[in-house]
Amino acid sequence: MMFRKTAIALGAASMLAGCASAPKDIAPTYVSTGLYENLSCTQLRQEAEGVSARALAAAGKQDQNRSSDVAMTTVAVVLFWPAAFFMKGDGAAAAEVARLKGEMAAIEQVNRIKNCGITFAAT
């Protein structure tokens, strides 16, 4: 009986480890500032707005993946363990979030260097 409870707990923990990450927990990937160094402050602001909009959309997709994975984990643990094979985990949406976070970091760095005065929302 004790072995069964331990096995169930370990199985649930391993399934949760395969769940998609929350967007806030995804680290940015490195993006060179060279992509943005030749932009004027106005162009830099426009680029920041575009990247921010794309990042918001990518974070929404990642949140959907996470919610789906949490639901599948619950179903797998409680009712039907093969449902665990339908979890998405971190894939293209997470990579997109990481890349866009990296782009925003590069834009912020160029903003500081050029003293453009663009303010960014806390991430």
N, CA, C and O atoms as a MOPAC input file, in Angstrom:
PM7 MOZYME 1SCF
protein

 N      0.82500 1    -1.18300 1     0.00000 1
 C      0.00000 1     0.00000 1     0.00000 1
 C      0.87700 1     1.25700 1     0.00000 1
 O      0.61600 1     2.20200 1    -0.74500 1
 N      1.91000 1     1.26100 1     0.83500 1
 C      2.80900 1     2.41100 1     0.90300 1
 C      3.56500 1     2.56600 1    -0.41800 1
 O      3.77200 1     3.68400 1    -0.88800 1
 N      3.97600 1     1.44100 1    -1.01700 1
 C      4.68200 1     1.47600 1    -2.29900 1
 C      3.79300 1     2.07100 1    -3.38200 1
 O      4.26200 1     2.85100 1    -4.21100 1
 N      2.52500 1     1.71100 1    -3.38000 1
 C      1.58700 1     2.20500 1    -4.39800 1
 C      1.42800 1     3.72400 1    -4.29100 1
 O      1.44200 1     4.41400 1    -5.31000 1
 N      1.27700 1     4.24800 1    -3.08800 1
 C      1.14000 1     5.68600 1    -2.88200 1
 C      2.41200 1     6.42300 1    -3.33400 1
 O      2.34000 1     7.48900 1    -3.94500 1
 N      3.55000 1     5.84600 1    -3.03100 1
 C      4.81900 1     6.44700 1    -3.43900 1
 C      4.94200 1     6.44500 1    -4.95500 1
 O      5.37700 1     7.43300 1    -5.54700 1
 N      4.56100 1     5.34200 1    -5.58200 1
 C      4.63100 1     5.25200 1    -7.04500 1
 C      3.69600 1     6.25600 1    -7.70100 1
 O      4.06300 1     6.88100 1    -8.69600 1
 N      2.50400 1     6.42000 1    -7.16500 1
 C      1.55900 1     7.39500 1    -7.70800 1
 C      2.10800 1     8.80600 1    -7.55100 1
 O      2.02000 1     9.61100 1    -8.47700 1
 N      2.67200 1     9.11200 1    -6.39400 1
 C      3.23000 1    10.44700 1    -6.15900 1
 C      4.39500 1    10.72700 1    -7.09500 1
 O      4.50100 1    11.82800 1    -7.63500 1
 N      5.26500 1     9.75300 1    -7.29400 1
 C      6.40200 1     9.93900 1    -8.20700 1
 C      5.92700 1    10.08300 1    -9.64800 1
 O      6.47600 1    10.88500 1   -10.40400 1
 N      4.92400 1     9.32400 1   -10.03100 1
 C      4.37000 1     9.43500 1   -11.38300 1
 C      3.75900 1    10.80500 1   -11.62100 1
 O      3.95300 1    11.40500 1   -12.67900 1
 N      3.02500 1    11.29400 1   -10.64400 1
 C      2.41300 1    12.62800 1   -10.76700 1
 C      3.48400 1    13.70400 1   -10.85500 1
 O      3.36600 1    14.63900 1   -11.64600 1
 N      4.51700 1    13.57400 1   -10.05300 1
 C      5.60600 1    14.56900 1   -10.07600 1
 C      6.32300 1    14.55800 1   -11.41200 1
 O      6.67300 1    15.61600 1   -11.93400 1
 N      6.54700 1    13.37800 1   -11.97400 1
 C      7.24000 1    13.32600 1   -13.26100 1
 C      6.37100 1    13.88800 1   -14.38000 1
 O      6.89300 1    14.49700 1   -15.31300 1
 N      5.05900 1    13.69500 1   -14.30400 1
 C      4.17000 1    14.26700 1   -15.31900 1
 C      4.13100 1    15.79000 1   -15.21200 1
 O      4.11500 1    16.48700 1   -16.22700 1
 N      4.11500 1    16.30200 1   -13.98900 1
 C      4.11000 1    17.75100 1   -13.80200 1
 C      5.39100 1    18.37200 1   -14.32600 1
 O      5.38300 1    19.50500 1   -14.80600 1
 N      6.48500 1    17.64500 1   -14.23700 1
 C      7.75700 1    18.15700 1   -14.75700 1
 C      7.70200 1    18.31100 1   -16.27000 1
 O      8.44100 1    19.12100 1   -16.82900 1
 N      6.85200 1    17.55900 1   -16.93600 1
 C      6.72200 1    17.64300 1   -18.38500 1
 C      5.74400 1    18.70700 1   -18.84800 1
 O      5.56100 1    18.90500 1   -20.04900 1
 N      5.11600 1    19.39000 1   -17.90700 1
 C      4.15200 1    20.43200 1   -18.26200 1
 C      4.84700 1    21.63900 1   -18.87200 1
 O      6.02200 1    21.89800 1   -18.61200 1
 N      4.10400 1    22.36600 1   -19.68200 1
 C      4.61400 1    23.60000 1   -20.26800 1
 C      4.88800 1    24.61300 1   -19.16200 1
 O      4.13900 1    24.69800 1   -18.18800 1
 N      5.95600 1    25.37500 1   -19.31400 1
 C      6.34200 1    26.38800 1   -18.33500 1
 C      5.44200 1    27.60600 1   -18.43000 1
 O      4.88800 1    27.90700 1   -19.48700 1
 N      5.30500 1    28.29800 1   -17.31600 1
 C      4.60800 1    29.58400 1   -17.32400 1
 C      5.49200 1    30.57600 1   -18.08100 1
 O      6.71400 1    30.53600 1   -17.93900 1
 N      4.89800 1    31.46500 1   -18.88000 1
 C      5.70800 1    32.42900 1   -19.64300 1
 C      6.68200 1    33.22300 1   -18.78400 1
 O      7.79400 1    33.51900 1   -19.22200 1
 N      6.27700 1    33.57000 1   -17.56900 1
 C      7.15600 1    34.35600 1   -16.69600 1
 C      8.39700 1    33.57100 1   -16.26400 1
 O      9.40000 1    34.16400 1   -15.86700 1
 N      8.33100 1    32.25900 1   -16.34100 1
 C      9.44900 1    31.41300 1   -15.92800 1
 C     10.40100 1    31.06900 1   -17.07000 1
 O     11.40200 1    30.38700 1   -16.85200 1
 N     10.10800 1    31.52500 1   -18.26800 1
 C     10.94600 1    31.22300 1   -19.42500 1
 C     12.04300 1    32.27600 1   -19.53100 1
 O     11.76400 1    33.47400 1   -19.57400 1
 N     13.27800 1    31.82300 1   -19.57200 1
 C     14.42300 1    32.73600 1   -19.66900 1
 C     14.57300 1    33.24500 1   -21.10400 1
 O     14.30400 1    32.51400 1   -22.05700 1
 N     15.00200 1    34.49800 1   -21.25300 1
 C     15.20600 1    35.02500 1   -22.61100 1
 C     16.41000 1    34.37200 1   -23.27900 1
 O     17.37200 1    33.99200 1   -22.61200 1
 N     16.34900 1    34.24900 1   -24.58900 1
 C     17.52100 1    33.81100 1   -25.33900 1
 C     18.29600 1    35.05700 1   -25.75600 1
 O     17.73100 1    36.14700 1   -25.83900 1
 N     19.56800 1    34.89300 1   -26.01300 1
 C     20.40300 1    36.03800 1   -26.39200 1
 C     20.04200 1    36.51000 1   -27.79700 1
 O     19.93200 1    35.71400 1   -28.72900 1
 N     19.86200 1    37.81800 1   -27.92700 1
 C     19.64800 1    38.46200 1   -29.21900 1
 C     20.63600 1    39.61500 1   -29.28700 1
 O     20.71000 1    40.41900 1   -28.35800 1
 N     21.38500 1    39.70700 1   -30.35800 1
 C     22.38700 1    40.75200 1   -30.52100 1
 C     21.74400 1    42.13100 1   -30.60800 1
 O     20.69600 1    42.29500 1   -31.23300 1
 N     22.36500 1    43.10700 1   -29.98600 1
 C     21.89000 1    44.48500 1   -30.08300 1
 C     22.15300 1    45.05600 1   -31.46500 1
 O     21.58600 1    46.08800 1   -31.82500 1
 N     22.99700 1    44.40800 1   -32.23800 1
 C     23.32600 1    44.87600 1   -33.58200 1
 C     22.11100 1    45.01700 1   -34.48200 1
 O     22.11700 1    45.81300 1   -35.42100 1
 N     21.07500 1    44.25100 1   -34.19900 1
 C     19.84200 1    44.34100 1   -34.98500 1
 C     19.15500 1    45.69300 1   -34.81600 1
 O     18.37600 1    46.11000 1   -35.67300 1
 N     19.44300 1    46.37100 1   -33.71600 1
 C     18.70100 1    47.58100 1   -33.36600 1
 C     19.56400 1    48.83900 1   -33.27900 1
 O     19.03500 1    49.94200 1   -33.13700 1
 N     20.87900 1    48.68600 1   -33.36100 1
 C     21.78000 1    49.82700 1   -33.15300 1
 C     21.62300 1    50.93000 1   -34.19200 1
 O     21.88000 1    52.09300 1   -33.88100 1
 N     21.21400 1    50.60900 1   -35.40200 1
 C     21.08500 1    51.61600 1   -36.45700 1
 C     19.70100 1    52.25700 1   -36.51700 1
 O     19.44200 1    53.08500 1   -37.39100 1
 N     18.82300 1    51.88900 1   -35.61000 1
 C     17.48300 1    52.46000 1   -35.59900 1
 C     17.47700 1    53.78900 1   -34.84600 1
 O     18.21600 1    53.97200 1   -33.87900 1
 N     16.64100 1    54.70200 1   -35.30100 1
 C     16.44400 1    55.95900 1   -34.56700 1
 C     15.60300 1    55.64600 1   -33.32900 1
 O     15.06400 1    54.54600 1   -33.20200 1
 N     15.49400 1    56.60600 1   -32.42400 1
 C     14.68500 1    56.39500 1   -31.22200 1
 C     13.22500 1    56.12600 1   -31.57700 1
 O     12.57500 1    55.29800 1   -30.94000 1
 N     12.71400 1    56.81100 1   -32.57500 1
 C     11.33800 1    56.58900 1   -33.01900 1
 C     11.17900 1    55.17500 1   -33.56400 1
 O     10.21800 1    54.48200 1   -33.23000 1
 N     12.11400 1    54.74600 1   -34.39800 1
 C     12.05600 1    53.39600 1   -34.94800 1
 C     12.21500 1    52.35500 1   -33.83700 1
 O     11.57400 1    51.30400 1   -33.86600 1
 N     13.06200 1    52.65200 1   -32.87200 1
 C     13.28900 1    51.74300 1   -31.75000 1
 C     11.99400 1    51.58700 1   -30.93700 1
 O     11.64600 1    50.48000 1   -30.52600 1
 N     11.29300 1    52.68600 1   -30.71200 1
 C     10.02200 1    52.65000 1   -29.99300 1
 C      9.00000 1    51.80100 1   -30.76700 1
 O      8.29600 1    50.98400 1   -30.17300 1
 N      8.92300 1    51.99300 1   -32.07400 1
 C      7.99100 1    51.21900 1   -32.90300 1
 C      8.33400 1    49.73100 1   -32.86000 1
 O      7.44900 1    48.88000 1   -32.76800 1
 N      9.60900 1    49.43700 1   -32.92700 1
 C     10.04500 1    48.03900 1   -32.86800 1
 C      9.69400 1    47.43100 1   -31.51000 1
 O      9.25100 1    46.28500 1   -31.43500 1
 N      9.89300 1    48.19700 1   -30.44600 1
 C      9.56400 1    47.71700 1   -29.10100 1
 C      8.06700 1    47.42700 1   -28.98700 1
 O      7.66800 1    46.43100 1   -28.38300 1
 N      7.25100 1    48.28900 1   -29.56400 1
 C      5.79900 1    48.07200 1   -29.52600 1
 C      5.41100 1    46.80300 1   -30.29200 1
 O      4.56600 1    46.03200 1   -29.83800 1
 N      6.03000 1    46.59400 1   -31.45000 1
 C      5.74100 1    45.40000 1   -32.23800 1
 C      6.17700 1    44.12400 1   -31.53800 1
 O      5.43600 1    43.14200 1   -31.50300 1
 N      7.38100 1    44.14200 1   -30.98100 1
 C      7.89200 1    42.95600 1   -30.26900 1
 C      7.02800 1    42.68400 1   -29.04300 1
 O      6.73500 1    41.53100 1   -28.72700 1
 N      6.61900 1    43.75000 1   -28.35500 1
 C      5.77800 1    43.59300 1   -27.16900 1
 C      4.44100 1    42.95200 1   -27.53200 1
 O      3.96700 1    42.07300 1   -26.81300 1
 N      3.82900 1    43.37700 1   -28.63200 1
 C      2.55500 1    42.78900 1   -29.06700 1
 C      2.72700 1    41.31500 1   -29.42600 1
 O      1.89200 1    40.48300 1   -29.07100 1
 N      3.81500 1    40.99600 1   -30.13100 1
 C      4.07000 1    39.59100 1   -30.49000 1
 C      4.35600 1    38.75600 1   -29.24200 1
 O      3.94300 1    37.60000 1   -29.15800 1
 N      5.06300 1    39.34200 1   -28.27600 1
 C      5.37400 1    38.62800 1   -27.03300 1
 C      4.10000 1    38.34000 1   -26.24200 1
 O      3.96000 1    37.27200 1   -25.64700 1
 N      3.18600 1    39.28500 1   -26.23900 1
 C      1.91700 1    39.08500 1   -25.54300 1
 C      1.13800 1    37.92500 1   -26.16700 1
 O      0.57100 1    37.09600 1   -25.45500 1
 N      1.11700 1    37.87400 1   -27.48900 1
 C      0.42900 1    36.78100 1   -28.18600 1
 C      1.10600 1    35.43700 1   -27.90800 1
 O      0.42900 1    34.43700 1   -27.67400 1
 N      2.43500 1    35.41500 1   -27.93500 1
 C      3.17500 1    34.17300 1   -27.67900 1
 C      2.98000 1    33.71400 1   -26.23400 1
 O      2.86500 1    32.51600 1   -25.97400 1
 N      2.94300 1    34.65800 1   -25.29700 1
 C      2.72200 1    34.30500 1   -23.89000 1
 C      1.31600 1    33.73100 1   -23.71300 1
 O      1.12200 1    32.80100 1   -22.93100 1
 N      0.34100 1    34.27600 1   -24.43200 1
 C     -1.02200 1    33.73400 1   -24.37800 1
 C     -1.07800 1    32.30200 1   -24.86300 1
 O     -1.74500 1    31.46200 1   -24.26000 1
 N     -0.37600 1    32.01800 1   -25.95700 1
 C     -0.32200 1    30.65100 1   -26.49200 1
 C      0.35800 1    29.71100 1   -25.48800 1
 O     -0.09100 1    28.58400 1   -25.28200 1
 N      1.43600 1    30.18500 1   -24.87200 1
 C      2.14600 1    29.37200 1   -23.88500 1
 C      1.25500 1    29.11200 1   -22.66700 1
 O      1.27100 1    28.01100 1   -22.11700 1
 N      0.48000 1    30.11100 1   -22.24300 1
 C     -0.46000 1    29.92100 1   -21.13200 1
 C     -1.50400 1    28.86500 1   -21.48500 1
 O     -1.87200 1    28.04500 1   -20.64300 1
 N     -1.98800 1    28.88500 1   -22.74700 1
 C     -2.94900 1    27.87100 1   -23.18700 1
 C     -2.32700 1    26.48000 1   -23.11300 1
 O     -2.96300 1    25.53200 1   -22.65300 1
 N     -1.07700 1    26.36300 1   -23.56900 1
 C     -0.38200 1    25.07500 1   -23.51100 1
 C     -0.23400 1    24.60500 1   -22.07100 1
 O     -0.41900 1    23.42600 1   -21.77100 1
 N      0.10100 1    25.53300 1   -21.18800 1
 C      0.27600 1    25.18900 1   -19.77800 1
 C     -1.05400 1    24.71800 1   -19.18100 1
 O     -1.09700 1    23.70800 1   -18.48000 1
 N     -2.12700 1    25.44500 1   -19.45800 1
 C     -3.44300 1    25.05500 1   -18.93200 1
 C     -3.85900 1    23.68400 1   -19.44400 1
 O     -4.39900 1    22.86900 1   -18.69600 1
 N     -3.60700 1    23.43700 1   -20.71300 1
 C     -3.92900 1    22.14000 1   -21.30300 1
 C     -3.12900 1    21.02900 1   -20.64200 1
 O     -3.66500 1    19.96100 1   -20.34500 1
 N     -1.84100 1    21.28400 1   -20.41200 1
 C     -0.99200 1    20.27100 1   -19.77800 1
 C     -1.42300 1    19.98700 1   -18.34100 1
 O     -1.39700 1    18.83600 1   -17.90300 1
 N     -1.81600 1    21.01900 1   -17.60900 1
 C     -2.27500 1    20.82200 1   -16.23600 1
 C     -3.54500 1    19.97500 1   -16.23800 1
 O     -3.69500 1    19.08000 1   -15.40600 1
 N     -4.45300 1    20.25200 1   -17.16400 1
 C     -5.68400 1    19.46200 1   -17.26100 1
 C     -5.36900 1    18.01200 1   -17.61700 1
 O     -5.93800 1    17.09100 1   -17.03100 1
 N     -4.46400 1    17.80600 1   -18.57500 1
 C     -4.09600 1    16.44500 1   -18.97700 1
 C     -3.42600 1    15.70000 1   -17.81900 1
 O     -3.64300 1    14.50200 1   -17.64000 1
 N     -2.62100 1    16.40500 1   -17.04400 1
 C     -1.96500 1    15.77600 1   -15.89200 1
 C     -3.00700 1    15.33000 1   -14.88200 1
 O     -2.91800 1    14.23000 1   -14.33500 1
 N     -3.99100 1    16.17800 1   -14.63500 1
 C     -5.05800 1    15.82500 1   -13.69200 1
 C     -5.81800 1    14.60100 1   -14.17600 1
 O     -6.08700 1    13.68200 1   -13.40200 1
 N     -6.16200 1    14.59000 1   -15.45100 1
 C     -6.86800 1    13.44100 1   -16.02300 1
 C     -5.98700 1    12.19000 1   -15.92300 1
 O     -6.46000 1    11.11000 1   -15.57000 1
 N     -4.70500 1    12.35600 1   -16.23800 1
 C     -3.79400 1    11.20500 1   -16.22500 1
 C     -3.63000 1    10.63100 1   -14.82400 1
 O     -3.60900 1     9.41300 1   -14.64600 1
 N     -3.51300 1    11.50500 1   -13.83400 1
 C     -3.30400 1    11.03500 1   -12.46500 1
 C     -4.58700 1    10.42600 1   -11.89700 1
 O     -4.55100 1     9.39400 1   -11.22800 1
 N     -5.70700 1    11.07000 1   -12.17000 1
 C     -6.95900 1    10.64400 1   -11.54400 1
 C     -7.65400 1     9.52800 1   -12.30900 1
 O     -8.14200 1     8.57000 1   -11.70800 1
 N     -7.70300 1     9.64700 1   -13.64000 1
 C     -8.55200 1     8.73100 1   -14.39300 1
 C     -7.82600 1     7.77900 1   -15.34500 1
 O     -8.04700 1     6.56800 1   -15.31000 1
 N     -6.98000 1     8.32100 1   -16.17400 1
 C     -6.51200 1     7.53600 1   -17.31600 1
 C     -5.07500 1     7.90800 1   -17.63100 1
 O     -4.83700 1     8.91300 1   -18.30100 1
 N     -4.10100 1     7.11700 1   -17.16000 1
 C     -2.68700 1     7.49400 1   -17.29000 1
 C     -2.21200 1     7.71100 1   -18.72100 1
 O     -1.29900 1     8.51700 1   -18.90000 1
 N     -2.75200 1     7.05900 1   -19.76600 1
 C     -2.26300 1     7.34200 1   -21.12300 1
 C     -2.51100 1     8.77900 1   -21.58600 1
 O     -1.91100 1     9.22200 1   -22.56500 1
 N     -3.39100 1     9.51200 1   -20.89000 1
 C     -3.62300 1    10.91900 1   -21.24400 1
 C     -2.33800 1    11.73900 1   -21.08800 1
 O     -2.20900 1    12.80500 1   -21.68900 1
 N     -1.40300 1    11.25500 1   -20.29800 1
 C     -0.13200 1    11.96700 1   -20.09500 1
 C      0.63700 1    12.11400 1   -21.40300 1
 O      1.45600 1    13.02300 1   -21.53800 1
 N      0.38700 1    11.23800 1   -22.36100 1
 C      1.10100 1    11.30900 1   -23.63400 1
 C      0.63000 1    12.46900 1   -24.51300 1
 O      1.25200 1    12.77000 1   -25.53200 1
 N     -0.45700 1    13.11000 1   -24.12600 1
 C     -0.99300 1    14.22400 1   -24.91100 1
 C     -0.53800 1    15.58900 1   -24.41200 1
 O     -0.96500 1    16.61400 1   -24.94300 1
 N      0.32300 1    15.61500 1   -23.39600 1
 C      0.82900 1    16.88700 1   -22.88500 1
 C      1.78500 1    17.49400 1   -23.90700 1
 O      2.54900 1    16.77800 1   -24.55500 1
 N      1.73800 1    18.81100 1   -24.04600 1
 C      2.55800 1    19.50300 1   -25.03700 1
 C      3.94600 1    19.82900 1   -24.51800 1
 O      4.91900 1    19.73800 1   -25.26600 1
 N      4.05700 1    20.20600 1   -23.25200 1
 C      5.34500 1    20.60200 1   -22.70900 1
 C      5.83000 1    21.88600 1   -23.35900 1
 O      5.05700 1    22.59900 1   -23.99900 1
 N      7.10300 1    22.17500 1   -23.19500 1
 C      7.68100 1    23.38100 1   -23.80100 1
 C      8.11100 1    23.06700 1   -25.21900 1
 O      8.93200 1    22.17800 1   -25.44500 1
 N      7.56700 1    23.78500 1   -26.15500 1
 C      7.87800 1    23.56700 1   -27.56300 1
 C      8.07100 1    24.88700 1   -28.26700 1
 O      8.76700 1    25.77100 1   -27.76800 1
 N      7.45900 1    25.02000 1   -29.42200 1
 C      7.62700 1    26.20500 1   -30.26100 1
 C      7.14000 1    27.47200 1   -29.57000 1
 O      7.76300 1    28.52500 1   -29.70700 1
 N      6.04600 1    27.38900 1   -28.83700 1
 C      5.52000 1    28.58300 1   -28.16200 1
 C      6.50400 1    29.08000 1   -27.11100 1
 O      6.71100 1    30.28500 1   -26.97500 1
 N      7.10900 1    28.16300 1   -26.37000 1
 C      8.09100 1    28.55600 1   -25.35200 1
 C      9.33600 1    29.15000 1   -25.99700 1
 O      9.90400 1    30.11600 1   -25.48600 1
 N      9.75800 1    28.57800 1   -27.11300 1
 C     10.92200 1    29.11300 1   -27.82900 1
 C     10.64400 1    30.52100 1   -28.34200 1
 O     11.52300 1    31.38300 1   -28.32000 1
 N      9.41800 1    30.74900 1   -28.80200 1
 C      9.02200 1    32.07100 1   -29.28800 1
 C      9.02000 1    33.08700 1   -28.14200 1
 O      9.48600 1    34.21400 1   -28.30900 1
 N      8.49800 1    32.68800 1   -26.98700 1
 C      8.50500 1    33.57700 1   -25.81800 1
 C      9.94400 1    33.92800 1   -25.44500 1
 O     10.24900 1    35.09400 1   -25.19300 1
 N     10.82400 1    32.94100 1   -25.41000 1
 C     12.22400 1    33.17900 1   -25.05400 1
 C     12.90600 1    34.11900 1   -26.05300 1
 O     13.65000 1    35.01700 1   -25.65700 1
 N     12.65100 1    33.91000 1   -27.34500 1
 C     13.26100 1    34.76200 1   -28.37400 1
 C     12.77000 1    36.19800 1   -28.26000 1
 O     13.56100 1    37.13800 1   -28.34000 1
 N     11.47500 1    36.36700 1   -28.07500 1
 C     10.91400 1    37.71300 1   -27.97600 1
 C     11.38200 1    38.42200 1   -26.70700 1
 O     11.59000 1    39.63500 1   -26.71400 1
 N     11.54800 1    37.67400 1   -25.62500 1
 C     12.12600 1    38.27000 1   -24.41400 1
 C     13.55400 1    38.74000 1   -24.68600 1
 O     13.96800 1    39.79600 1   -24.20700 1
 N     14.29900 1    37.95700 1   -25.45200 1
 C     15.65800 1    38.34000 1   -25.82200 1
 C     15.67200 1    39.58100 1   -26.69400 1
 O     16.53000 1    40.44700 1   -26.52500 1
 N     14.72500 1    39.67900 1   -27.63000 1
 C     14.63200 1    40.86900 1   -28.47300 1
 C     14.33300 1    42.10300 1   -27.62700 1
 O     14.92500 1    43.16100 1   -27.84100 1
 N     13.42400 1    41.97300 1   -26.67500 1
 C     13.10200 1    43.11900 1   -25.81700 1
 C     14.31100 1    43.52400 1   -24.98400 1
 O     14.54400 1    44.71500 1   -24.77900 1
 N     15.07500 1    42.56900 1   -24.50700 1
 C     16.27500 1    42.88900 1   -23.73500 1
 C     17.27500 1    43.65500 1   -24.59700 1
 O     17.89800 1    44.60800 1   -24.12900 1
 N     17.42900 1    43.24000 1   -25.85400 1
 C     18.35200 1    43.93600 1   -26.76000 1
 C     17.86300 1    45.35700 1   -27.04900 1
 O     18.65800 1    46.29700 1   -27.07900 1
 N     16.56200 1    45.51000 1   -27.25800 1
 C     15.99200 1    46.83700 1   -27.50300 1
 C     16.18500 1    47.72900 1   -26.27500 1
 O     16.54400 1    48.89900 1   -26.40700 1
 N     15.95000 1    47.18600 1   -25.10100 1
 C     16.14100 1    47.94900 1   -23.87000 1
 C     17.59600 1    48.40000 1   -23.72500 1
 O     17.85800 1    49.52400 1   -23.29700 1
 N     18.53000 1    47.53400 1   -24.07700 1
 C     19.94900 1    47.87600 1   -23.97400 1
 C     20.29700 1    49.01900 1   -24.94400 1
 O     20.98400 1    49.96500 1   -24.55900 1
 N     19.83400 1    48.93600 1   -26.17700 1
 C     20.09200 1    50.00300 1   -27.15400 1
 C     19.41300 1    51.29400 1   -26.69200 1
 O     19.96900 1    52.37900 1   -26.86200 1
 N     18.23500 1    51.18600 1   -26.12000 1
 C     17.52500 1    52.33900 1   -25.57800 1
 C     18.38500 1    53.05800 1   -24.53500 1
 O     18.48700 1    54.28500 1   -24.54300 1
 N     18.99800 1    52.28900 1   -23.64600 1
 C     19.86600 1    52.89100 1   -22.61500 1
 C     21.09300 1    53.53400 1   -23.22800 1
 O     21.49000 1    54.62800 1   -22.82900 1
 N     21.69800 1    52.85800 1   -24.20100 1
 C     22.91700 1    53.38600 1   -24.83000 1
 C     22.63200 1    54.69700 1   -25.55300 1
 O     23.41900 1    55.64000 1   -25.47200 1
 N     21.51300 1    54.75500 1   -26.25600 1
 C     21.16400 1    55.94200 1   -27.04900 1
 C     20.43000 1    57.01100 1   -26.24400 1
 O     20.16000 1    58.09400 1   -26.76500 1
 N     20.10400 1    56.72700 1   -24.99400 1
 C     19.33100 1    57.64100 1   -24.15600 1
 C     18.02600 1    58.06500 1   -24.81900 1
 O     17.68200 1    59.24700 1   -24.83600 1
 N     17.30000 1    57.08500 1   -25.36900 1
 C     16.04100 1    57.39500 1   -26.05500 1
 C     14.92100 1    57.71700 1   -25.06600 1
 O     13.95400 1    58.38700 1   -25.43000 1
 N     15.03400 1    57.26100 1   -23.85200 1
 C     14.01400 1    57.55600 1   -22.84900 1
 C     12.75900 1    56.72500 1   -22.98100 1
 O     11.72500 1    57.08800 1   -22.42100 1
 N     12.81700 1    55.61500 1   -23.70800 1
 C     11.65100 1    54.74600 1   -23.84800 1
 C     11.46300 1    54.00300 1   -22.51600 1
 O     12.41000 1    53.44200 1   -21.96600 1
 N     10.23000 1    54.01000 1   -22.01600 1
 C      9.95100 1    53.26100 1   -20.78300 1
 C      9.31100 1    51.93400 1   -21.15600 1
 O      8.47700 1    51.85800 1   -22.05800 1
 N      9.71100 1    50.90900 1   -20.45900 1
 C      9.23300 1    49.55700 1   -20.73900 1
 C      8.43800 1    49.05800 1   -19.53600 1
 O      8.77800 1    49.34700 1   -18.38800 1
 N      7.38300 1    48.31100 1   -19.81400 1
 C      6.59900 1    47.68800 1   -18.74100 1
 C      7.43800 1    46.61100 1   -18.10300 1
 O      8.26400 1    45.97800 1   -18.75900 1
 N      7.22300 1    46.40900 1   -16.82600 1
 C      7.95100 1    45.36500 1   -16.10100 1
 C      7.57500 1    44.01000 1   -16.68000 1
 O      6.40000 1    43.74300 1   -16.93400 1
 N      8.57400 1    43.15100 1   -16.88800 1
 C      8.31100 1    41.81300 1   -17.43400 1
 C      8.35400 1    40.77600 1   -16.35900 1
 O      8.15600 1    39.59300 1   -16.63500 1

